Amino acid sequence: MLGSLISIALYLTPLRTFYGVYKLKGGIEELTPVPYIISMFNCMLRIYYASCISTSGYLVFLISNIFGCFFMIIYITVYLIYSPKKVKMYTGICIMILDVGLFSLILLLTLLLWRGEERIHVLGWIYLICLTITSAVSPLSTIWQVIKTRSVTCMPFYDPLLTTVGAALWLAYAILMKNVKIAVPNASSLIFGVIQMAIYVVYKLA
């Protein structure tokens, strides 16, 4: 339950930034859309995975990711409204490839080719691979943005802090549930959360 609350808090952290963008009708330049697009994909994949497992233990996991999906849609929409035309095209292509294309492919293949426990097993491994990769790519894109701009505006300290705490709690939850497919991506998120905090300190003090 605590891990779920941390996850929800993490989904809410960009709210202040995007409200500022909305209020100023701009100021999107120091933000990158990649973490929000990836987070949207991860939430969708988690929702699908959790909905296939008909046990009450995964209900909290399901609800927290529905919540996350809702807020990622808001952030991406605001980003698209206030970003330059060239960035809009780049963002749209990323959304079509990842959130629409790849997720639709996973959904169709797993629904058509497998049934019951076999589908859950296959989906679990897809979930493991995709989330392990994206849990590395998403923070790397933010780290690159910090290095490029030499500014931590796009990565407030509470973002990696909540990521690290949330990942640690979900990792503990996965160990309790004996689910390696949830444990591995969260272990990866935990590592990159610590790296992001270190990067933040370096550039904040520079």
Backbone hydrogen bonds in HBPLUS format (Angstrom, degrees):
<---DONOR---> <-ACCEPTOR-->    atom                        ^
c    i                          cat <-CA-CA->   ^        H-A-AA   ^      H-
h    n   atom  resd res      DA  || num        DHA   H-A  angle D-A-AA Bond
n    s   type  num  typ     dist DA aas  dist angle  dist       angle   num
A0005-LEU N   A0001-MET O   3.04 MM   4  6.39 153.4  2.12 147.1 154.0     1
A0006-ILE N   A0002-LEU O   2.94 MM   4  6.23 153.7  2.01 149.6 156.7     2
A0007-SER N   A0003-GLY O   2.97 MM   4  6.19 153.7  2.04 142.6 149.9     3
A0008-ILE N   A0004-SER O   2.94 MM   4  6.23 156.5  1.99 148.9 154.9     4
A0009-ALA N   A0005-LEU O   2.93 MM   4  6.16 156.8  1.98 144.3 150.9     5
A0010-LEU N   A0006-ILE O   2.88 MM   4  6.13 148.7  1.98 145.4 154.4     6
A0011-TYR N   A0007-SER O   2.96 MM   4  6.31 149.2  2.06 146.4 154.5     7
A0012-LEU N   A0008-ILE O   3.09 MM   4  6.36 134.4  2.30 139.9 152.2     8
A0012-LEU N   A0009-ALA O   3.12 MM   3  5.06 129.5  2.39  91.9 105.6     9
A0013-THR N   A0009-ALA O   3.12 MM   4  6.32 123.9  2.45 140.3 153.9    10
A0013-THR N   A0010-LEU O   3.29 MM   3  5.26 144.1  2.43  96.6 106.2    11
A0015-LEU N   A0012-LEU O   2.95 MM   3  5.39 156.2  2.01 117.5 125.3    12
A0018-PHE N   A0014-PRO O   2.95 MM   4  6.21 167.0  1.97 164.8 167.5    13
A0019-TYR N   A0015-LEU O   2.85 MM   4  5.95 143.0  1.98 144.7 155.5    14
A0020-GLY N   A0016-ARG O   3.03 MM   4  6.23 148.9  2.13 140.8 148.5    15
A0021-VAL N   A0017-THR O   3.06 MM   4  6.44 147.1  2.17 141.0 150.2    16
A0022-TYR N   A0018-PHE O   2.93 MM   4  6.13 158.6  1.98 141.6 147.1    17
A0023-LYS N   A0019-TYR O   2.83 MM   4  6.03 157.0  1.88 147.9 154.4    18
A0024-LEU N   A0020-GLY O   2.93 MM   4  6.02 158.6  1.98 147.0 152.3    19
A0025-LYS N   A0021-VAL O   2.80 MM   4  5.60 116.4  2.21 135.1 151.1    20
A0026-GLY N   A0021-VAL O   3.07 MM   5  5.10 142.0  2.22 139.0 145.8    21
A0031-LEU N   A0028-ILE O   3.00 MM   3  5.52 162.4  2.03 121.1 126.5    22
A0036-TYR N   A0033-PRO O   3.11 MM   3  5.59 124.1  2.44 112.1 125.5    23
A0037-ILE N   A0033-PRO O   3.05 MM   4  6.25 156.3  2.11 158.3 165.7    24
A0038-ILE N   A0034-VAL O   2.90 MM   4  6.04 164.6  1.92 160.2 164.4    25
A0039-SER N   A0035-PRO O   2.87 MM   4  5.90 153.1  1.94 135.5 143.9    26
A0040-MET N   A0036-TYR O   2.95 MM   4  6.02 148.4  2.05 136.3 144.3    27
A0041-PHE N   A0037-ILE O   3.10 MM   4  6.38 156.6  2.16 142.6 148.3    28
A0042-ASN N   A0038-ILE O   2.84 MM   4  6.14 162.2  1.87 154.4 159.5    29
A0043-CYS N   A0039-SER O   2.90 MM   4  6.08 159.9  1.94 147.7 152.9    30
A0044-MET N   A0040-MET O   3.01 MM   4  6.23 162.5  2.04 149.6 154.2    31
A0045-LEU N   A0041-PHE O   2.91 MM   4  6.14 159.1  1.96 151.7 157.7    32
A0046-ARG N   A0042-ASN O   2.84 MM   4  6.03 155.9  1.90 149.2 156.2    33
A0047-ILE N   A0043-CYS O   2.87 MM   4  6.06 156.1  1.93 149.2 155.7    34
A0048-TYR N   A0044-MET O   3.04 MM   4  6.27 162.2  2.07 146.4 150.8    35
A0049-TYR N   A0045-LEU O   2.91 MM   4  6.08 162.1  1.94 146.9 152.5    36
A0050-ALA N   A0046-ARG O   2.79 MM   4  5.88 168.7  1.80 152.1 155.7    37
A0051-SER N   A0047-ILE O   2.90 MM   4  5.94 151.1  1.98 144.2 152.4    38
A0052-CYS N   A0048-TYR O   3.22 MM   4  6.38 130.2  2.48 137.7 148.7    39
A0052-CYS N   A0049-TYR O   3.22 MM   3  5.36 139.6  2.39  98.3 109.3    40
A0053-ILE N   A0050-ALA O   3.16 MM   3  5.27 146.6  2.27  99.8 109.6    41
A0055-THR N   A0053-ILE O   2.90 MM   2  5.73 139.6  2.06 100.0  90.8    42
A0058-TYR N   A0055-THR O   3.20 MM   3  6.05 167.4  2.22 123.6 126.6    43
A0059-LEU N   A0056-SER O   3.11 MM   3  5.26 168.6  2.13 111.6 114.9    44
A0062-LEU N   A0058-TYR O   2.97 MM   4  6.20 148.8  2.07 145.5 153.8    45
A0063-ILE N   A0059-LEU O   2.94 MM   4  6.22 167.0  1.95 156.7 158.8    46
A0064-SER N   A0060-VAL O   3.02 MM   4  6.12 170.3  2.03 154.2 156.7    47
A0066-ILE N   A0062-LEU O   3.05 MM   4  6.36 142.7  2.20 147.9 158.7    48
A0067-PHE N   A0063-ILE O   3.05 MM   4  6.30 161.1  2.09 153.0 157.7    49
A0068-GLY N   A0064-SER O   3.01 MM   4  6.24 151.0  2.10 133.8 142.1    50
A0069-CYS N   A0065-ASN O   2.89 MM   4  5.98 154.9  1.95 140.3 146.5    51
A0070-PHE N   A0066-ILE O   3.11 MM   4  6.34 157.1  2.16 147.6 152.7    52
A0071-PHE N   A0067-PHE O   3.24 MM   4  6.61 159.2  2.29 150.4 154.7    53
A0072-MET N   A0068-GLY O   2.95 MM   4  6.16 152.7  2.02 151.1 159.2    54
A0073-ILE N   A0069-CYS O   3.13 MM   4  6.35 153.1  2.21 147.4 153.4    55
A0074-ILE N   A0070-PHE O   3.33 MM   4  6.69 151.3  2.42 139.6 146.8    56
A0075-TYR N   A0071-PHE O   2.97 MM   4  6.27 164.6  2.00 153.7 156.6    57
A0076-ILE N   A0072-MET O   2.92 MM   4  6.03 169.6  1.93 153.3 156.3    58
A0077-THR N   A0073-ILE O   2.98 MM   4  6.01 153.9  2.05 141.9 149.5    59
A0078-VAL N   A0074-ILE O   3.01 MM   4  6.26 163.7  2.04 153.6 157.1    60
A0079-TYR N   A0075-TYR O   2.92 MM   4  6.12 158.9  1.97 148.2 154.8    61
A0080-LEU N   A0076-ILE O   2.90 MM   4  6.11 157.2  1.95 147.7 153.2    62
A0081-ILE N   A0077-THR O   3.01 MM   4  6.24 151.2  2.09 147.1 154.9    63
A0082-TYR N   A0078-VAL O   3.15 MM   4  6.33 160.8  2.19 154.4 157.5    64
A0083-SER N   A0079-TYR O   2.99 MM   4  5.77 119.1  2.37 145.8 157.4    65
A0088-LYS N   A0084-PRO O   2.86 MM   4  6.13 151.2  1.94 154.3 164.0    66
A0089-MET N   A0085-LYS O   3.05 MM   4  6.37 155.6  2.12 149.7 154.5    67
A0090-TYR N   A0086-LYS O   3.16 MM   4  6.45 160.4  2.20 144.0 149.0    68
A0091-THR N   A0087-VAL O   2.82 MM   4  5.99 164.6  1.85 152.9 157.2    69
A0092-GLY N   A0088-LYS O   2.81 MM   4  5.97 160.5  1.84 149.5 155.5    70
A0093-ILE N   A0089-MET O   2.93 MM   4  6.15 155.7  1.99 148.2 154.4    71
A0094-CYS N   A0090-TYR O   3.04 MM   4  6.30 161.0  2.08 148.7 153.7    72
A0095-ILE N   A0091-THR O   2.96 MM   4  6.22 157.5  2.01 151.7 157.8    73
A0096-MET N   A0092-GLY O   2.95 MM   4  6.16 161.1  1.98 148.6 153.6    74
A0097-ILE N   A0093-ILE O   2.91 MM   4  6.12 155.1  1.97 150.7 157.5    75
A0098-LEU N   A0094-CYS O   2.94 MM   4  5.99 173.4  1.95 152.8 155.0    76
A0099-ASP N   A0095-ILE O   2.92 MM   4  5.06 112.2  2.39 121.3 139.2    77
A0100-VAL N   A0095-ILE O   2.99 MM   5  6.36 143.1  2.13 159.8 164.2    78
A0101-GLY N   A0096-MET O   2.68 MM   5  5.67 153.0  1.75 140.9 150.7    79
A0102-LEU N   A0097-ILE O   2.85 MM   5  6.13 151.8  1.93 143.3 151.1    80
A0103-PHE N   A0098-LEU O   3.26 MM   5  6.52 149.2  2.36 157.2 164.6    81
A0104-SER N   A0100-VAL O   3.00 MM   4  5.77 152.8  2.08 137.3 145.7    82
A0105-LEU N   A0101-GLY O   2.98 MM   4  6.16 154.1  2.05 148.6 156.1    83
A0106-ILE N   A0102-LEU O   2.96 MM   4  6.24 162.6  2.00 153.0 156.9    84
A0107-LEU N   A0103-PHE O   2.88 MM   4  6.07 163.9  1.90 151.9 156.8    85
A0108-LEU N   A0104-SER O   2.87 MM   4  6.02 169.9  1.88 152.4 154.8    86
A0109-LEU N   A0105-LEU O   2.98 MM   4  6.03 170.2  1.99 151.8 155.1    87
A0110-THR N   A0106-ILE O   3.04 MM   4  6.04 166.4  2.06 148.9 153.2    88
A0111-LEU N   A0107-LEU O   3.05 MM   4  6.07 148.2  2.15 142.9 151.7    89
A0112-LEU N   A0108-LEU O   2.90 MM   4  5.94 153.4  1.97 149.7 156.7    90
A0113-LEU N   A0109-LEU O   2.89 MM   4  5.70 158.8  1.94 147.2 152.9    91
A0118-GLU N   A0115-ARG O   3.16 MM   3  5.72 122.9  2.50 150.4 146.1    92
A0119-ARG N   A0115-ARG O   3.25 MM   4  4.99 152.0  2.33 105.6 110.4    93
A0119-ARG N   A0116-GLY O   3.14 MM   3  5.45 122.2  2.49 102.8 115.8    94
A0120-ILE N   A0116-GLY O   3.22 MM   4  6.61 158.5  2.26 149.6 155.5    95
A0121-HIS N   A0117-GLU O   2.93 MM   4  6.13 154.6  1.99 145.6 152.7    96
A0122-VAL N   A0118-GLU O   2.99 MM   4  6.22 167.0  2.01 152.2 154.7    97
A0123-LEU N   A0119-ARG O   2.78 MM   4  5.85 168.2  1.79 155.0 159.3    98
A0124-GLY N   A0120-ILE O   2.82 MM   4  5.83 145.1  1.94 137.9 147.6    99
A0125-TRP N   A0121-HIS O   3.25 MM   4  6.59 147.8  2.36 142.0 148.9   100
A0125-TRP N   A0122-VAL O   3.12 MM   3  5.32 121.6  2.47  98.7 112.3   101
A0126-ILE N   A0122-VAL O   3.00 MM   4  6.36 154.1  2.07 149.8 157.8   102
A0127-TYR N   A0123-LEU O   2.75 MM   4  5.91 160.6  1.79 150.2 156.1   103
A0128-LEU N   A0124-GLY O   2.88 MM   4  6.08 152.0  1.96 139.2 147.1   104
A0129-ILE N   A0125-TRP O   2.99 MM   4  6.19 167.2  2.00 148.7 150.8   105
A0130-CYS N   A0126-ILE O   2.89 MM   4  6.01 175.3  1.89 159.8 160.8   106
A0131-LEU N   A0127-TYR O   2.96 MM   4  5.86 165.2  1.98 147.6 152.6   107
A0132-THR N   A0128-LEU O   3.04 MM   4  5.94 146.8  2.16 138.7 147.8   108
A0133-ILE N   A0129-ILE O   3.09 MM   4  6.27 158.6  2.13 148.8 154.1   109
A0134-THR N   A0130-CYS O   2.89 MM   4  6.10 173.3  1.90 155.4 157.6   110
A0135-SER N   A0131-LEU O   2.89 MM   4  5.69 144.1  2.02 133.6 142.7   111
A0136-ALA N   A0133-ILE O   3.03 MM   3  5.42 150.7  2.12 106.9 116.1   112
A0137-VAL N   A0133-ILE O   2.97 MM   4  6.29 159.6  2.02 149.7 156.1   113
A0138-SER N   A0134-THR O   2.98 MM   4  5.76 172.1  1.98 145.7 148.3   114
A0140-LEU N   A0136-ALA O   3.23 MM   4  6.25 150.9  2.31 142.9 151.5   115
A0141-SER N   A0137-VAL O   2.97 MM   4  6.20 147.1  2.08 152.2 159.9   116
A0142-THR N   A0138-SER O   3.34 MM   4  6.68 152.3  2.43 144.9 151.9   117
A0143-ILE N   A0139-PRO O   2.81 MM   4  6.04 161.5  1.85 152.3 157.8   118
A0144-TRP N   A0140-LEU O   2.90 MM   4  6.03 156.7  1.95 143.7 149.8   119
A0145-GLN N   A0141-SER O   3.10 MM   4  6.29 149.3  2.20 135.9 143.8   120
A0146-VAL N   A0142-THR O   2.96 MM   4  6.29 152.0  2.04 150.0 157.5   121
A0147-ILE N   A0143-ILE O   2.96 MM   4  6.24 160.8  1.99 151.4 156.4   122
A0148-LYS N   A0144-TRP O   2.83 MM   4  5.99 158.0  1.88 148.5 155.1   123
A0149-THR N   A0145-GLN O   2.98 MM   4  6.04 163.3  2.01 146.3 150.5   124
A0150-ARG N   A0146-VAL O   2.68 MM   4  5.29 126.4  1.96 136.8 151.3   125
A0155-MET N   A0152-VAL O   2.97 MM   3  5.13 156.1  2.03 106.7 114.4   126
A0159-ASP N   A0156-PRO O   2.96 MM   3  5.65 152.9  2.03 119.9 127.8   127
A0161-LEU N   A0157-PHE O   3.13 MM   4  6.22 155.3  2.19 149.7 157.0   128
A0162-LEU N   A0158-TYR O   2.91 MM   4  5.79 163.8  1.94 136.0 140.3   129
A0163-THR N   A0159-ASP O   2.93 MM   4  6.12 154.3  1.99 148.2 156.6   130
A0164-THR N   A0160-PRO O   2.85 MM   4  5.96 156.6  1.91 143.5 148.8   131
A0165-VAL N   A0161-LEU O   2.96 MM   4  6.24 169.3  1.98 153.1 156.0   132
A0166-GLY N   A0162-LEU O   2.74 MM   4  5.70 163.4  1.76 146.6 152.6   133
A0167-ALA N   A0163-THR O   2.84 MM   4  5.86 158.6  1.89 142.7 149.3   134
A0168-ALA N   A0164-THR O   2.96 MM   4  6.10 155.4  2.02 144.9 151.7   135
A0169-LEU N   A0165-VAL O   2.99 MM   4  6.28 155.3  2.05 149.6 156.0   136
A0170-TRP N   A0166-GLY O   2.85 MM   4  6.10 163.0  1.88 153.9 158.9   137
A0171-LEU N   A0167-ALA O   2.81 MM   4  5.87 145.7  1.93 141.8 151.8   138
A0172-ALA N   A0168-ALA O   3.01 MM   4  6.27 152.3  2.09 139.9 146.9   139
A0173-TYR N   A0169-LEU O   2.85 MM   4  6.15 152.3  1.92 144.5 153.0   140
A0174-ALA N   A0170-TRP O   2.78 MM   4  5.99 155.3  1.84 145.2 151.5   141
A0175-ILE N   A0171-LEU O   2.95 MM   4  6.20 152.6  2.02 145.9 153.1   142
A0176-LEU N   A0172-ALA O   2.93 MM   4  6.17 153.7  2.00 144.0 151.6   143
A0177-MET N   A0173-TYR O   2.83 MM   4  6.13 151.3  1.91 148.0 156.4   144
A0178-LYS N   A0174-ALA O   2.80 MM   4  5.74 106.7  2.34 130.1 148.2   145
A0179-ASN N   A0174-ALA O   2.82 MM   5  5.07 166.1  1.84 147.1 151.1   146
A0178-LYS N   A0175-ILE O   3.11 MM   3  4.73 144.9  2.24  90.9 101.4   147
A0182-ILE N   A0179-ASN O   3.28 MM   3  5.72 148.3  2.39 107.5 115.2   148
A0183-ALA N   A0179-ASN O   3.13 MM   4  6.33 152.2  2.21 142.5 151.1   149
A0184-VAL N   A0180-VAL O   3.02 MM   4  6.00 170.4  2.03 152.6 151.3   150
A0187-ALA N   A0183-ALA O   2.88 MM   4  6.07 141.0  2.04 148.3 160.1   151
A0187-ALA N   A0184-VAL O   3.15 MM   3  5.05 123.2  2.49  94.7 109.3   152
A0188-SER N   A0184-VAL O   3.03 MM   4  6.33 154.2  2.10 151.8 158.4   153
A0189-SER N   A0185-PRO O   2.91 MM   4  6.21 154.3  1.97 143.7 151.0   154
A0190-LEU N   A0186-ASN O   2.90 MM   4  6.00 148.8  1.99 138.4 146.6   155
A0191-ILE N   A0187-ALA O   3.15 MM   4  6.42 156.1  2.21 144.4 149.4   156
A0192-PHE N   A0188-SER O   3.05 MM   4  6.36 168.7  2.06 155.4 157.8   157
A0193-GLY N   A0189-SER O   2.79 MM   4  5.83 141.3  1.94 142.0 153.1   158
A0194-VAL N   A0190-LEU O   3.20 MM   4  6.43 154.2  2.27 144.3 149.3   159
A0195-ILE N   A0191-ILE O   3.11 MM   4  6.46 153.6  2.18 143.8 151.5   160
A0196-GLN N   A0192-PHE O   2.89 MM   4  6.06 158.4  1.94 145.5 150.6   161
A0197-MET N   A0193-GLY O   3.08 MM   4  6.34 155.2  2.14 144.8 150.9   162
A0198-ALA N   A0194-VAL O   3.07 MM   4  6.35 153.2  2.15 145.6 152.7   163
A0199-ILE N   A0195-ILE O   2.93 MM   4  6.25 156.6  1.99 151.5 158.0   164
A0200-TYR N   A0196-GLN O   2.86 MM   4  6.09 156.0  1.91 148.8 155.7   165
A0201-VAL N   A0197-MET O   3.05 MM   4  6.30 162.5  2.09 147.8 151.3   166
A0202-VAL N   A0198-ALA O   3.04 MM   4  6.28 160.5  2.08 149.3 154.5   167
A0203-TYR N   A0199-ILE O   3.03 MM   4  6.26 169.2  2.04 158.0 159.1   168
A0204-LYS N   A0200-TYR O   2.79 MM   4  5.82 144.1  1.92 149.1 160.0   169
A0205-LEU N   A0201-VAL O   3.07 MM   4  6.03 153.4  2.14 143.7 149.2   170
A0206-ALA N   A0202-VAL O   3.11 MM   4  6.07 119.2  2.49 129.8 144.9   171
